[in-house]
């Protein structure tokens, strides 16, 4: 052991051991999780538009990291389901005898509006597509356009034998063999023509299924 000028002995140099210990020190689990967490979106702001776009990215990133999306969906979904079930906006496309029965369902004696069903002519406002009467190859693209213009979620009712299978004209050269050849039909109402009460029953069942599952598919009334 060497002695300094004060006469006191100097201990061994421990700095190298201390540095080695710091390098081999185990990391705590919370430190690893913190480093593994995704970093937020970087920001380079040059204008107000850049600021707005950055804020949008921050919100999207936050919803992806924090399980807020599922919580919001769990809270809001029942509200939207209830409101849609209680106010079905229907678009009617059809002709012949089934159209007459549909008109009867909306008259005061049966009053389909008491179920919350409102009839509109604009597909962009509707979530229910009621198809009745035969479908020809000439009207097929028109029905497809109307359906594509409807917002999601949306449902389709095929009312009457003509809309379901082509009816008496199923083997005609110009008749489409049922609405499900071009549209995803949710409810079938058989009959030639079906009674207006059957249409009300279909509307009630699609509302009931919507309230229970939030969607409707594969129902058959009658």
C-alpha positions as CSV (number, residue, x, y, z in Angstrom):
1,X,0.0,0.0,0.0
2,X,1.4,3.3,-1.0
3,X,1.3,6.4,1.3
4,X,0.5,9.9,0.2
5,X,2.0,13.0,1.6
6,X,-0.5,13.2,4.5
7,X,0.7,9.8,5.8
8,X,-2.7,8.2,5.3
9,X,-3.0,5.0,3.3
10,X,-5.0,5.1,0.0
11,X,-7.4,2.2,-0.7
12,X,-7.6,0.3,-4.0
13,X,-9.2,2.1,-6.9
14,X,-12.8,0.8,-7.2
15,X,-13.9,2.9,-10.1
16,X,-13.4,0.2,-12.7
17,X,-15.4,-2.3,-10.7
18,X,-18.2,0.3,-10.2
19,X,-18.4,1.0,-14.0
20,X,-18.5,-2.7,-14.8
21,X,-21.3,-3.2,-12.2
22,X,-23.3,-0.5,-13.8
23,X,-23.0,-2.1,-17.2
24,X,-24.2,-5.5,-16.0
25,X,-26.9,-4.2,-13.7
26,X,-30.3,-5.9,-14.5
27,X,-33.0,-3.6,-15.9
28,X,-36.3,-3.4,-14.1
29,X,-39.4,-4.8,-15.8
30,X,-41.1,-1.4,-15.9
31,X,-38.1,0.1,-17.6
32,X,-38.3,-2.5,-20.4
33,X,-42.0,-1.9,-20.8
34,X,-41.4,1.9,-21.0
35,X,-38.8,1.5,-23.6
36,X,-40.9,-1.0,-25.6
37,X,-43.9,1.3,-25.6
38,X,-44.6,2.9,-29.0
39,X,-43.5,6.4,-29.5
40,X,-46.0,9.1,-30.4
41,X,-46.0,10.7,-33.8
42,X,-43.2,13.2,-34.4
43,X,-44.1,16.8,-35.1
44,X,-42.8,19.3,-37.6
45,X,-45.1,22.3,-37.6
46,X,-44.9,24.8,-40.4
47,X,-48.5,25.9,-40.7
48,X,-51.9,25.6,-39.1
49,X,-52.8,22.7,-41.3
50,X,-49.7,20.9,-40.1
51,X,-50.8,21.4,-36.5
52,X,-54.3,20.1,-37.2
53,X,-52.9,17.0,-39.0
54,X,-50.6,16.4,-36.2
55,X,-53.4,16.6,-33.6
56,X,-55.4,14.1,-35.7
57,X,-52.4,11.7,-35.7
58,X,-52.0,12.1,-31.9
59,X,-55.7,11.2,-31.3
60,X,-55.5,8.2,-33.6
61,X,-52.3,7.1,-32.0
62,X,-53.8,7.5,-28.5
63,X,-56.8,5.5,-29.4
64,X,-54.5,2.8,-30.7
65,X,-52.3,2.6,-27.6
66,X,-54.9,3.1,-24.9
67,X,-58.0,0.8,-25.0
68,X,-60.4,3.7,-25.4
69,X,-61.8,2.5,-28.7
70,X,-63.4,-0.6,-27.1
71,X,-64.8,1.5,-24.2
72,X,-66.3,4.1,-26.5
73,X,-67.8,1.3,-28.7
74,X,-69.3,-0.4,-25.7
75,X,-70.9,2.8,-24.5
76,X,-72.1,4.2,-27.8
77,X,-73.1,1.0,-29.6
78,X,-76.3,0.4,-27.6
79,X,-77.3,4.1,-28.1
80,X,-76.9,3.9,-31.9
81,X,-78.6,0.5,-32.0
82,X,-81.6,1.8,-30.1
83,X,-81.9,4.9,-32.2
84,X,-81.7,2.9,-35.5
85,X,-84.1,0.3,-34.3
86,X,-86.6,3.0,-33.3
87,X,-86.3,5.0,-36.6
88,X,-85.9,2.8,-39.6
89,X,-85.6,4.8,-42.8
90,X,-86.9,2.6,-45.7
91,X,-86.4,2.9,-49.4
92,X,-89.1,1.2,-51.6
93,X,-88.4,-0.1,-55.1
94,X,-91.1,-2.3,-56.7
95,X,-94.2,-2.5,-58.7
96,X,-97.3,-4.6,-59.3
97,X,-99.5,-6.2,-56.5
98,X,-96.8,-6.2,-53.8
99,X,-96.4,-2.5,-54.1
100,X,-100.2,-2.1,-53.5
101,X,-99.9,-4.2,-50.3
102,X,-96.9,-2.2,-49.1
103,X,-99.1,1.0,-49.6
104,X,-101.8,-0.6,-47.5
105,X,-99.3,-1.3,-44.7
106,X,-98.6,2.5,-44.5
107,X,-102.2,3.5,-44.3
108,X,-104.0,4.5,-41.1
109,X,-105.5,1.0,-40.4
110,X,-102.1,-0.7,-40.0
111,X,-99.9,2.4,-39.8
112,X,-96.3,1.1,-40.3
113,X,-95.0,4.4,-39.0
114,X,-96.1,3.5,-35.5
115,X,-93.1,1.1,-35.6
116,X,-90.8,4.0,-36.3
117,X,-90.6,3.2,-40.0
118,X,-90.4,6.2,-42.3
119,X,-90.4,6.0,-46.1
120,X,-88.0,8.1,-48.1
121,X,-87.1,8.4,-51.8
122,X,-83.4,9.2,-51.3
123,X,-81.2,6.1,-50.8
124,X,-78.5,8.2,-49.0
125,X,-80.9,8.7,-46.1
126,X,-82.2,5.1,-45.8
127,X,-80.9,2.0,-44.1
128,X,-83.6,-0.5,-45.3
129,X,-84.2,-1.5,-48.9
130,X,-87.6,-3.0,-49.7
131,X,-87.7,-4.8,-53.0
132,X,-90.9,-6.2,-54.5
133,X,-92.0,-7.1,-57.9
134,X,-90.0,-8.8,-60.6
135,X,-86.5,-7.7,-61.4
136,X,-85.4,-7.4,-65.0
137,X,-81.9,-7.3,-66.5
138,X,-82.6,-3.7,-67.4
139,X,-83.5,-2.7,-63.8
140,X,-80.7,-4.7,-62.2
141,X,-78.0,-2.0,-62.4
142,X,-80.5,0.5,-61.1
143,X,-81.1,-1.5,-58.0
144,X,-77.4,-2.0,-57.5
145,X,-76.8,1.7,-57.7
146,X,-79.5,2.4,-55.2
147,X,-78.1,-0.1,-52.8
148,X,-74.6,1.1,-53.1
149,X,-75.7,4.7,-52.4
150,X,-77.2,3.6,-49.0
151,X,-75.0,4.1,-46.0
152,X,-73.8,1.3,-43.7
153,X,-75.3,-0.5,-41.9
154,X,-78.2,-1.4,-44.2
155,X,-80.6,-4.3,-44.8
156,X,-82.7,-5.7,-47.6
157,X,-86.2,-7.2,-47.6
158,X,-87.4,-9.2,-50.6
159,X,-91.2,-9.0,-50.5
160,X,-93.3,-11.4,-52.7
161,X,-92.5,-14.4,-54.9
162,X,-91.4,-12.2,-57.8
163,X,-88.7,-10.6,-55.7
164,X,-87.7,-13.9,-54.1
165,X,-87.6,-16.2,-57.1
166,X,-88.9,-14.4,-60.2
167,X,-92.5,-15.5,-59.6
168,X,-94.5,-16.6,-62.7
169,X,-91.8,-15.1,-64.9
170,X,-88.8,-16.9,-63.3
171,X,-87.9,-18.7,-66.6
172,X,-88.2,-15.6,-68.8
173,X,-85.2,-14.5,-70.8
174,X,-85.1,-11.0,-69.2
175,X,-86.1,-11.7,-65.5
176,X,-83.5,-12.1,-62.7
177,X,-84.0,-15.2,-60.6
178,X,-84.6,-13.4,-57.3
179,X,-83.2,-10.3,-55.5
180,X,-80.5,-12.4,-53.8
181,X,-78.9,-12.8,-57.2
182,X,-77.6,-9.2,-56.8
183,X,-78.4,-8.0,-53.3
184,X,-77.6,-9.6,-49.8
185,X,-81.2,-10.2,-48.7
186,X,-81.8,-10.3,-45.0
187,X,-85.6,-11.0,-44.8
188,X,-87.8,-12.9,-47.2
189,X,-91.6,-12.4,-47.2
190,X,-93.2,-15.1,-49.3
191,X,-96.6,-14.7,-50.9
192,X,-98.3,-13.6,-54.1
193,X,-98.9,-11.1,-52.9
194,X,-98.1,-11.3,-49.1
195,X,-100.5,-9.6,-46.8
196,X,-99.5,-6.1,-45.4
197,X,-99.5,-7.7,-41.9
198,X,-96.6,-9.9,-43.1
199,X,-94.6,-6.8,-44.0
200,X,-95.3,-5.3,-40.5
201,X,-94.1,-8.6,-39.0
202,X,-90.9,-8.5,-41.1
203,X,-90.3,-4.9,-39.9
204,X,-90.9,-5.9,-36.3
205,X,-88.6,-8.9,-36.6
206,X,-85.7,-7.0,-38.2
207,X,-86.0,-4.4,-35.4
208,X,-86.0,-7.1,-32.8
209,X,-82.9,-8.8,-34.2
210,X,-81.2,-5.4,-34.5
211,X,-81.9,-4.7,-30.9
212,X,-80.5,-8.2,-29.9
213,X,-77.5,-8.5,-32.2
214,X,-77.0,-5.1,-33.9
215,X,-77.5,-6.8,-37.3
216,X,-80.0,-8.9,-39.2
217,X,-79.4,-11.7,-41.7
218,X,-81.1,-14.8,-43.0
219,X,-84.6,-14.3,-41.6
220,X,-87.7,-15.7,-43.2
221,X,-91.1,-14.4,-42.3
222,X,-94.1,-16.6,-42.9
